[in-house]
């Protein structure tokens, strides 16, 4: 399903719909100098996810590569450009950021020697304070992965280090996380 211009514009208003939730969110724990908001968000917008999947299928049918950045942008409505390892910095001042997973937020993986361009994924489900599911592209080369389990293995339970369940029976290596980019304006979070 490809969204028309009017429907896509409506779907991209998701950040504004979430703003009201953040305005009433209680301010909570701190990590470094950053204040975290404890908040909830509506489920992913099906039309955004459908659009992201449709675009990925279209790319694959033309023999083009499916990348994590356009998939995350299309699935979340977070309009950031550039390699995944630049998203966290690029979101500063534009989108709310934090270290608490929220459905619809973008999880920004740090760039490492094993993941030099970083990675971005969209949180699709919060299972517990230490486990979530993500939707993303190109974790497995040129594929879209939906509902992939991720666990927080950080010592402080702050989502700074995670493992992704890449194989049905096992989680992979540890990956550092910059944090979560929320699809709401930066000025609405405290």
Wavefront OBJ file of the C-alpha trace (Angstrom):
o trace
v 0.000 0.000 0.000
v 1.425 3.367 -0.993
v 0.083 6.370 0.822
v -1.015 9.375 -1.178
v 0.384 12.797 -0.378
v -2.605 13.747 1.782
v -2.601 10.474 3.744
v 1.168 10.581 4.257
v 0.934 14.151 5.544
v -1.747 13.051 8.007
v 0.354 10.071 9.070
v 3.376 12.271 9.666
v 1.354 14.334 12.150
v 1.968 11.479 14.611
v 4.630 13.548 16.404
v 2.076 16.240 17.157
v -0.434 13.713 18.453
v 2.142 12.380 20.894
v 3.019 15.877 22.133
v -0.057 15.979 24.344
v 1.118 12.810 26.075
v 4.495 14.328 26.804
v 3.005 17.522 28.186
v 1.391 15.497 30.956
v 4.282 13.060 31.442
v 6.008 13.066 34.793
v 9.700 13.834 34.784
v 11.726 10.966 36.174
v 15.179 9.477 36.418
v 18.319 11.104 35.100
v 21.167 9.729 33.006
v 24.079 12.092 32.849
v 22.702 15.614 32.519
v 19.582 14.487 30.704
v 16.139 14.308 32.321
v 14.020 11.367 31.276
v 10.296 11.486 30.878
v 8.216 8.534 31.898
v 5.653 8.419 29.170
v 3.441 6.198 27.150
v 2.593 6.542 23.492
v -0.040 5.120 21.204
v 0.799 2.060 19.183
v 2.646 2.478 15.918
v 0.617 4.084 13.192
v -0.275 1.182 10.885
v -0.216 3.451 7.843
v 3.381 4.482 8.555
v 4.533 0.894 9.018
v 2.618 -0.197 5.898
v 4.270 2.593 3.944
v 7.753 1.611 5.202
v 7.180 -2.037 4.277
v 5.788 -1.063 0.875
v 8.808 1.120 0.125
v 11.174 -1.689 1.154
v 9.335 -4.160 -1.109
v 9.489 -1.693 -3.977
v 13.229 -1.238 -3.526
v 13.855 -4.978 -3.412
v 11.706 -5.581 -6.517
v 13.912 -3.111 -8.418
v 17.072 -4.788 -7.121
v 17.911 -1.836 -4.858
v 19.227 -2.100 -1.325
v 16.921 -1.792 1.698
v 18.520 0.338 4.425
v 17.623 0.928 8.059
v 17.483 4.739 7.830
v 14.697 5.186 5.250
v 12.759 2.324 6.827
v 12.939 3.891 10.314
v 12.092 7.330 8.938
v 9.055 5.972 7.052
v 7.855 3.750 9.922
v 8.219 6.366 12.689
v 7.643 9.722 11.036
v 10.950 10.967 12.498
v 12.291 13.034 9.614
v 16.061 12.803 10.064
v 18.526 12.334 7.202
v 22.057 10.953 7.257
v 23.688 7.746 8.410
v 22.188 6.033 11.447
v 25.184 6.929 13.642
v 24.329 10.641 13.199
v 20.644 10.418 14.177
v 21.105 10.888 17.916
v 23.045 14.126 17.445
v 20.794 15.294 14.616
v 17.687 14.825 16.788
v 19.045 17.207 19.459
v 16.855 20.312 19.605
v 14.374 18.931 17.063
v 12.973 15.733 18.569
v 12.630 14.679 22.192
v 15.293 12.155 23.206
v 15.744 9.890 26.173
v 16.706 6.491 27.474
v 13.299 4.946 28.019
v 11.859 2.816 25.198
v 8.459 3.990 24.005
v 6.374 2.414 21.240
v 6.931 4.435 18.074
v 10.303 5.819 19.152
v 13.492 5.239 17.185
v 16.234 3.270 18.932
v 19.583 4.742 17.864
v 22.463 2.257 17.919
v 25.905 3.836 18.339
v 28.520 3.460 15.640
v 31.108 0.792 16.540
v 33.837 -1.137 14.759
v 31.291 -3.918 14.091
v 28.516 -1.440 13.212
v 30.431 1.586 11.837
v 27.418 3.430 10.408
v 25.269 2.685 13.460
v 21.726 1.403 13.095
v 18.192 2.668 13.726
v 15.070 0.674 14.536
v 11.518 1.503 15.590
v 10.194 0.256 18.932
v 7.067 -1.780 18.162
v 6.337 -3.219 21.602
v 7.495 -2.737 25.195
v 7.394 -6.136 26.885
v 9.031 -5.211 30.209
v 11.518 -2.712 31.608
v 14.297 -4.901 30.151
v 12.777 -6.226 26.893
v 11.250 -4.650 23.814
v 10.484 -5.598 20.227
v 11.667 -3.583 17.243
v 10.842 -3.273 13.559
v 13.820 -2.474 11.337
v 15.561 -3.081 8.036
v 18.955 -4.381 6.994
v 19.907 -6.035 10.294
v 19.797 -9.095 8.128
v 21.131 -7.909 4.788
v 18.465 -6.310 2.610
v 15.564 -7.609 4.732
v 12.867 -6.114 6.911
v 12.590 -7.697 10.377
v 9.396 -7.160 12.365
v 8.911 -7.853 16.074
v 12.573 -8.700 16.768
v 13.291 -9.024 20.496
v 15.877 -6.756 22.160
v 17.024 -7.003 25.776
v 18.681 -4.359 27.916
v 21.859 -5.812 29.410
v 23.221 -2.574 30.873
v 24.365 -2.714 34.490
v 22.243 0.319 35.432
v 19.103 -0.792 33.561
v 19.394 2.355 31.411
v 19.222 0.873 27.887
v 22.812 1.892 27.131
v 23.807 -1.655 26.050
v 21.537 -4.199 24.384
v 21.491 -7.581 22.704
v 19.303 -8.310 19.680
v 17.711 -11.717 19.142
v 19.000 -12.238 15.609
v 18.638 -16.024 15.699
v 15.496 -17.840 16.894
v 17.186 -19.327 19.948
v 19.909 -16.814 20.812
v 20.721 -13.171 21.391
v 23.801 -11.805 19.650
v 26.677 -9.634 20.832
v 26.271 -6.513 22.969
v 25.659 -3.212 21.155
v 25.891 0.273 22.689
v 22.804 2.457 22.299
v 22.777 6.259 22.142
v 19.131 6.316 23.224
v 15.603 6.696 21.902
v 14.347 9.462 19.637
v 10.702 10.195 20.344
v 8.454 11.311 17.473
v 7.545 14.548 19.241
v 9.126 18.020 19.209
v 12.057 18.506 21.584
v 10.403 21.450 23.340
v 7.527 19.316 24.707
v 9.735 17.054 26.843
v 11.115 18.153 30.171
l 1 2 3 4 5 6 7 8 9 10 11 12 13 14 15 16 17 18 19 20 21 22 23 24 25 26 27 28 29 30 31 32 33 34 35 36 37 38 39 40 41 42 43 44 45 46 47 48 49 50 51 52 53 54 55 56 57 58 59 60 61 62 63 64 65 66 67 68 69 70 71 72 73 74 75 76 77 78 79 80 81 82 83 84 85 86 87 88 89 90 91 92 93 94 95 96 97 98 99 100 101 102 103 104 105 106 107 108 109 110 111 112 113 114 115 116 117 118 119 120 121 122 123 124 125 126 127 128 129 130 131 132 133 134 135 136 137 138 139 140 141 142 143 144 145 146 147 148 149 150 151 152 153 154 155 156 157 158 159 160 161 162 163 164 165 166 167 168 169 170 171 172 173 174 175 176 177 178 179 180 181 182 183 184 185 186 187 188 189 190
